[in-house]
Amino acid sequence: MTDSPFSIKFLKTFESDFRKLDRQVQQRIHKKIREAAANPGAVCRPFRHMQKDLQGIQKLRAGDYRVLLWIDKTNRILTLYSVEHRSTIYRDL
């Protein structure tokens, strides 16, 4: 028996970042998010040394872009926080 995929919750910060991206990049990221919803442990990695209000955040690689998210295993929800190019996403944290 397989578990059902995780639900996905988009924060406004993620939606704003996502809309700014090229359509092809959006499609690549969308595919990775679907993979993460099916099995987050296989594609998401913990983020170390995070400030207190972002504690427990994970990162998802999608080509040269990174998606920052929280995984709620109890309620089976992925909360998407932000998406940016890997060269800029870590600057604002």
C-alpha positions, 0 to 999 in steps of 0.5 A: 500500500502506498501513501497518498501524496502530500498536499501543497500549500503556497505562501505568497512569497513563493507565488510572487517569486514563481510568477517572475520566472520564465515559463520553461523554468516554471515547468521544471520547478513544477515537476520537481514539486510534484516529485517532492509531494510524492516522496519528500524525503527522496528529493528534499534536503535539510537546510543547516544554520537557519535563523530561528523563524525559518527553523526546519526549512528544507531545500529542493533543487530544480536545476539552477533554482532552489525551492525552500519549503517546510515538510509537515509529515504529520499532516502531510503538507508541503509549505512552499516558502520561496523559489529563486536562482541558487546564486541569490536565494541564500543572500536574503536568509 
